[in-house]
Amino acid sequence: MARKLAVVAMGGNSLIRDPSRKSVEDQYEAVCDTVRYIADLIAAGYQVVITHGNGPQVGFIMLRSELARQYAGLHMVPLVSCVADTQGAIGYQIQQALANELRQRGLSGETATIVTQVTVDPTDPGFDDPSKPVGEFYEPGAVADLKALHPDWILKQDSGRGFRRVVASPKPVDIVETPAVQTLLDAGFHVVTAGGGGIPVMDTAQGLLGVDAVIDKDLVTGLLATKLGAPLMVISTAVPCVALNFGTPQQQDLGTVKADQMQIYLEEGHFAPGSMAPKVQAALDFIRAGGERVIITDPQTIGKAIDGGAGTHIVP
């Protein structure tokens, strides 16, 4: 019997849940906790494609690169390479943790990770005013030296905490390795792909060219789910459901909501731009492209969401 397909986006809380526990070992422990709930989907008869965040991990690599440059004269690691590095490292953790979980449950299935490039439009307005912070904070006195060392960097004050490098956050246009993902799915694999929103590339006359930018993970997840023809997309986040007036006495948790009504809530400004808004937008894009259902919830509620309707469900 053919398995149903679900595309699952693992939120950043699935990798680092406690600011005091950021080591690779701590992250793997967090991944193990999260994949238990993804395994519930597999036990329910789904084949899964998993995407994931990578913001803190990219920041760690950039900091190591800067320190290595300062103290050992080593070369800097480009942002696109940092994204590729995290796709491999985090993908390894997810595929190992999921394999172990499936084995413990007596479930069959193998998982593979694909390092994934995502094309972006060079005329995307995001390149006109880069605003996505990456890497560490710098003191004001370091700005001149940094600009001399990295003439192409754009540095902006970040909430009074210091200066940070900012890059563009263009919309995803296409996912280069989609045929490879489909081939693995056809062979029965679960697949980890498009980590961190994918490696941003431009399709030029000379071929693909990497560009230092950050693509929103949830938007890429929605695009991937559409291209694969998946009926279900699951966005794992830090809260059990989407809410109106979040964090106020008037908070109203949302259950099953039609896409048109969710669009109204989005336009009314109920969802934070850097948090829930892109998740809702990705869900709406997916539904309007033919998807059947999007579930937004925390990892531990995924099983209850599938079986009993918990979490927030966005439907046509």
N, C-alpha and C positions, 0 to 999 in steps of 0.2 A: 504494500500500500504506500502510495506516494506521501511523503511528509509535507506538512504545511510549512511555509517559509515565514520567519519573523526576523526583522532587522532590529537589533537592539543597540542603543547608544548608552554606553557606560559613562556616568557622570564623573566629574573630578573627585567627588567624595568617595568614589569607589576605590581610589588609589591612595589618597592621603586624607584620613579622617580626623587626625589629631596633629596639631602643629608641632607637638613635641616628638612625634614619631614619623620621621621622614626617610629613614634609611631604606635601602633596597629591600631588606628583609621585612621591614614594616609594611612596605607597599605590597609585597607578595602576600603577606598575611591578609591584608585588606582585599586584594584580588580574590583570594581563596574564599573569603566570606561572601563576596558578591556573586561569584560564579555558581555558588550553591543555588541561588535564586534563578539564574539563567538556566541551570540544569533542570529546574522545575518545568520550564518551557519545553525542553527536550523530552522530559518524561511525559509531557502532555501531547507529544507527537509532532513537535515542531523541529525543523532544521533551522539553525540560527546563523545569522551573520552579525558579527559584533564590531562596533566602532567604539572608540574611547577618546577621552581627553588626554592632554599631555602638557598643559601649561606649566605646572611646577617643575616637571622633569626637564623640559626645555630650558627653563631658567637655571636649573642646577648645572646643566651642561655648559651654558653660556658663561656662568660664573667660573666654573673650572677652567674654561678656555681663557678667560680674562686673567685669572691668576697664573695660569701656565705661561701666558704671554709676558706678564710682569716679572715673574721670578725665574723663568727658565728660557725665555726667548722663543717659545714655541709659537706656531702660527695660530691664528684665530679660526674657530670653526664657524662656517657660515650658518645662518639660521635654517636654510633648507636642509643642510646636513644634520643639524640638531633634530629636526622633525623626523628625518629618516632614521636616525639613531634610536629615537624613542619608539618609533613604530616597531622596530625590531625587538628592542628590550622589553617593552610592555606587551607586545604580541607574544613573546616567548613566555612571559609570566601567565598570561591568560590561557594560552593553549596548554601549558603544563598543568595549571590548576584545574582547568575544565576536564582534561583527560583523566586526572586523578579522581575528580568528583564522579565522573561517569563510571569509572572502574569500580569505585566504592559502592555505587548503586546497582551495579550489574547491567548498566546500559551500554550499548554499543555506540561507536562513533569516534571519528578522529577529527582533529582541528588543525588547520594550517593558517599561517599568517602571510599576508601579501603586503610588501612595501608599495605604497600606493601614491601615484601622482594625480593631481587634480588640476585641470586647466582653468585658467582665469582670463578674463578679457583685459588686455593692456589699457583699454580706455575706460575701465571701471572707475566710477567717481571716487571710490575708496583710495585710489592712488593720488588723487589731488590733495587730500588732507589726511595723511596717515594719523591714526588715533589709537591703535591697539598697542598697549604697553607690553614690552617683552624684557626679560632679563632683570638685572638688579637695579637698585637705587644708587644714584651718584650725588655727591655733594656739589653745590654750585661751583666751587672752586676747581672742580675737575672737568667742567664742561668744555673749556677752551682746549685743553689737552686732548680730550676725547674727539672733538671735532677735527683737530689737526691730524689725529691718528686715523680717524674714520670719516673722511669728508662726506661720504654718502649717508651717514647716520643723521636722523632727526631726533633731537632730544627735547623733551617737554617736561615741565613741572607736573608732578603727579600728586595731587591732593595735599600739597604742602609737605610731603615726606621726602622730597628730593627730586632729582631729574631721572627720567628713564628714557630709554630708547623707545620710539614708537614706529610701527610699521603699518602698512595698509591692511585692511581686512576686506578683500574683494569677494564678491559672490562666486560660488563654484559654477562652472559652465559644463564641464564633463569630467568623468572619472576614467582615466586612461586604462586602468587594469580591469575594467568591468568584465571583459571576455574571460580573463583568467579567473576571476571570482566565479563566474558562471560555470566554467569548466570544473572547478573544484566542487561546486554545489552538485553538478550533474554526477560527479563521482562519489557523492555521498558525504563529503566533508562539511563540517562547520567551519566558518571562515572568519578570521579577524582581519579587518581591512580599514582603510581610510582613517587611521589613527591620527588624532590631533587635527582633523579636518583635511588631512592629506598634505602632500608636498606640493606647494603652489608652483605651477609651471605655465609658461606661455608657449603657444604653438606658433613658431616663427618660420620664416622661409628656410632657416638653417636647421630646423627641427625643434624639439622641446628644449626650453631654457628655464632653469629654476630661477625663482624670484623670491627675495626675502619678504614674506608677507605671512599673515595668519588667516586661515579660512575657518569660518564658524563650523564647529563639529556637527551641530545639529542640522544645519542647512545641508551639509554634505550627506549626512545620514538620510535625510529625506530624499535627496536626489538619487542616492544609491538604491534606496528601497523602491523608488519609482522605476529606475532602469532595470531592476531585477524582477519587477512585477510582483513584489511581495504584497500580500493582502494586509499584513500587520506590521506596524512599527511601534516599538516600545522605547520610550525615552526615560531612562533611569536618572533620578535626580535626588536631592536631599530631603524632599518633602513628600508625604504620601499622596498629595493631590494638588492640583492647581486651585488657587483661591482668588476671589475678588477681595479688594481691600486687605491684602495680606498684612498680617502683623498688627492689625487694629481691632478694636472691639467689634467692628462691623464685618470682620472677616467672614466670608461665605465660601465654603468649600464647594467645588464643582464636581459633579458626577459625570453623567453622560450629557454631552453638549453637541449640538449640530454645528458644523463648520461655520455657517453664516452667522450664528449667534456668537461664536468665539471670535470671529472677525470684528464684530461690534465691540466686544470687550477689549480686544487688542487696541482698536482705534481710540477707545475711551481712556487708554493709558493705565489699565489695571496691572500690567505686567512690566517688571523692571527691564530696561533695555539690555543690560549686560547679564541678565539671568534668565528669567522665564520667557521674556518676549521672543528671543530667537527660537526657543523650543516650540512655542505656540505657532510662530511663523512657519517653521519647518513642518509642523503637523498640518497646517492649512495647505501648504504647497503640495504635500503628499496626497492629501485627501482630494484636492482639486485635480490632481493628475491621475486619479483613478484608484487610489488606495482605499481600503475598506474601513480601517480603524487605526487610531493612534491611542496608545495608553501612555499617560505620563504619571509616574509614581516613583516611590523609593524602592530600592532593590528588594527589601523584605516583603513588599506588598505585591510583587509581580505575580506570584502564584495565585494569591487571592483575587487579583485583578482578572486573571485569565479565567478562573473557575467561578468567581462570585461577583464580578463587576466592581470590585474595589478600585480606588484610584480615579483618575479623570480619564474618560473615554471621549475622544473627538471623532465624530462620525459624519458622513455626508448629509 
